[in-house]
Amino acid sequence: MLLNGCGSGNNSVLEEVSEKVYTVEPSANISIHNYDGAVLVYGSNVNEVRVRSLKKAYTHERLSRIVIDVSAKPGAVSITAKAPPQPKWAFSDHSGTVDCTVVVPATASISALDLNAGEILLDSIRGAVHARLNDGRIFARNCFTNMDLIVKRGTLALSYEWWQEEKFSAQATMIQGNAWVWLPSEAAFHLLARATHGKIANDFNNVPATAHSSGGEMKIDQIVNGGGSATINVRVEKGDIKIAEANP
């Protein structure tokens, strides 16, 4: 454990770091629940789950009441950050966030990743992913797998630095905000995009977006470079979508 404070006066931030490692099966089922902060998940060629948590608060009392609960078995790991109850008084200490960095087997499944506010990063995951975020940003990078990502308000981005001819479906849903997808020029996929109240910009634009008279909805249903076995499906209720060539 490491405990330190930075800053001065009433604005000082106390931090506590912990790190633990759990041996798991390559196909383990991982669930992560956090309230405010960040959840960064990296796929790796290891048969273990490494959990590093960084707790932050303004007082020792609040910091001590933030709990990181980990339940680990060879086939499943559950990580839950529990926040202390919020004080009723407006000027009471309401501080407390948790940043979790989790290294998992690349083939593990992320059955549930829930975050209230903050940032989610998914990097090099090959197992199925289900992630939900109320307010903030989701980044998914080089995840050639079935994904179901939902953001209520904020930003959503999918990025593929290279392309693999594999069968997978990336489903991304944004309620309010903007969505970006970066794909290499040679990527072969079925593109589905819909902006209910917004615009779609598409670098793979041999098929233009179609606008519908009811509420100005824009849609794309396009086969790119022969289609391959992958499907990229992006839906935004209020906001814009950008489909970009990563290396045109």
N, C-alpha and C positions, 0 to 999 in steps of 0.2 A: 504494500500500500504506500502511496505517496500523498501527502497532504501539504498543500501550500496555499498562500494567499498572494494575489497580485493587485497592485493599485494601492490606494490609501483612503482613509476615512470611510464613510458609509458606502462608497462605491467599490470597495474591494471585493474581489470575487474569490471564494474559496473553491479549491478543486481537490478531487480525490480520484485516483486512478487505480484500477485493478485489472488483472489479466489472468485468465485461466484457460487450460487446454483440456479437451475431452476427446478420447478415442471413439471413433464412430465408424459405421459401415459406409462405403462409397455412395450408397443410395439412401442415406439417412434422410429423414423428414425433419425439416427445420421450421420452427415458428418463432417469430420475433414480434414483441409488442412494446411500444414506447409511446410516451405522451408528447413531450417537447424535446427537440434536439435533432440528432442525426442518426441514421442507420446506414452504415457503409458495409456492403457484403461483397466479398471477393471470392471467386472460385479458384481453387488451387489443386494441384496433384498430390493431395495429402489425404490420409484417412483420419482426420481429426477436425474438430471445431475449436478454433481459437477465439475467445471472446475478450475483447479489451473494452472496458467501460470507463468513461470520464464523466464524473458527476460534478455539477457546478451549482453553487448557491451563494447567497450573501452572508449567511450565518451558519455557525457550526450546528445549531439546532436543526435548521432546515436540511443541511447537508446530510446529517446523520439519519434523517428520516426518509431519505431516498433509498430505495432497496432495489438491487438487481437480483432477481430470482432466476436461477438456472436449474432446470431439471434435465439431466442427461442420461440417456441409455444408448447402447450401440446403434439402435435403429431410429432414434428420435432425440432431438434436443429442443427444449422450449426455453426461450429467453424473454423475461418480462421485467420492464422497468416500472416500478411502482412509485407514484408520487405521493407526498404527504397531502392531507386535506388542505384545501385553500382556506386561509383565515377569512372570517366574515368582515373584518374591519378593513376599510379601503387603504389605510396607511400601514397595515401590517406587512410582514415579509411574505411575499408571494413567489419568491425566487425558486429556481430549481429546474435544471435541464440535464439530460443525459445524452452523451454521444457514444454510440456503440459501433465498434469496428469488429466485424465478424468474418473470419476466414473459414471457408467450408470446402468440402470436396466439391469439385466442379460439377459432378453428377448428382449431387444432393438436390432434393426438391425443397423449395421454399413454399410450403403449403399456406402460410399466412404471414404477411409482413404488414403490420398496422402501425401507423404513426399519425398522431393528431396534427402536429405542426412542426415543420422543419424541412429536412432534406433526406432523400433516399438515393443511394447509389447502388446499382447492381452491375458487377463487372465480371465477365467471363463465366457466366452460369450456364450449365448445360441441362440441369433438371428443371422441371416445371416451376413457374413462379406466379404467385398471386400476391399483389401488393396494393395497399390502399393508403391514401394520404388525404387528409382533410384540407390542409393549407400549407403550401410550400412548393418544393421542386422534386421531381423524380428524374433521374438520369439512368438509362440502361445502356451499357456499352458492351458490344461484342457478345451478346447473349443469344446464341443460336439455339433457341428452345421455345417451347410454348410459354407465352407470357400473357397475363391478364393484369393490366395496370390501370388504376383509377385515381384521378386527382379531382377533388371537388373545386379547389380554387388555387391557381398558381401556374406552374410551368411543367411541361412534360417533354422529354427528349429521348429519342432512340438513336443510337449511333453504332454503325458497323464500319470498322476500319478496313476490313477485307471481307470477302464473301466465301461462304461454304455452301456447296450444293447439298443441303439437308432439308428434310421435311419439318417445318415448324410454322407456328402461327403466333404473331405478335399482335395482341389486342390492346390498344391504348385508348382510354376514354378520359376526356377532360370536360368537366362541367362548365367552368368559367376560367378562361385563360388561353394561352397559346401552346401549340404543339409543334415540335420540330422532329424531322426524321432525316438522318444523314446516311446515305448509301453509296457504295462505290459504283462507278459507271457500269461495270460489268455485271452488277447484281441482276439476277433473274428471279422475279417474284410477281405475285398477283397483288396489285395495289387497290385497296378500298379506302376511300377517304370521304368524310362527310362533315361539313361545317354548317350547322343549322342556322346560326346567326353570325356569319363571318365569311372569310375568303380563304381560298386555297391557291397556293403558288406551287407549281410542280416543275422541277427541272427535267423530269422524264415526260415531257409534255407532247408526245406525238398524239395523245388523245386529250383534248382540252376538257377542263372541268365543265360540267353542265349545271346551269342555274335553273332552279324551279321557281315558279311564280309564287308559291305559297310561302311567304315569309323570307324569300331570298335565299333559300337553302342552296348550297353548292355541293356537288357530289363527283367522285371519280370512281370508276370501275375499269381498271386497266391491266392488261398483261404486259409486263416489262421484260424485254430480252427473252421472250419465249415463255416466261412464266415460272419455269422451274417447279419446285415443290413447296416454296415458302409463300406465306400470305402476310402482308402488312396491312393491318386494319386500324385506322385512326379516326376517332369521332370526337368532335368538339361541339358543345352546345352553344356557348357564347365565346367566340374568339376565332383566331385564324390558325391555319395549318400550313406549314412549309415543308415540302418534300425536296431535299437538296442532294445533288451529287457531291459526295465527299471529296472526290479527286477527279473533277471533270477534265 
